[in-house]
Amino acid sequence: MELYQTILVAAATVFCSAFGAGIAMKTDIVWIKNKLKRNDTRIYV
């Protein structure tokens, strides 16, 4: 039973970590695209 619980906790941790990393990367990509769009339309004086 201890081995089962250990594997279950490890699997849940890996899943949550991977899910969080995926969301963070998606958010960063959207943020970078928005910054590049704004940079193209900026007027330099």
C-alpha positions, 0 to 999 in steps of 0.5 A, a space after each residue: 500500500 505504501 508503494 501505491 501511495 508513493 507512485 500516486 503522489 509522484 504521478 499527481 505531482 508530475 501531472 500538476 507540474 507539467 500542466 503548470 509549465 504548459 500554461 506558463 509557456 502559453 501565457 509567455 508566448 501570448 505576452 511576447 506576441 503582444 509586445 512585438 505587435 506594440 513594438 511594431 506600431 511604436 513611433 520613435 521621436 
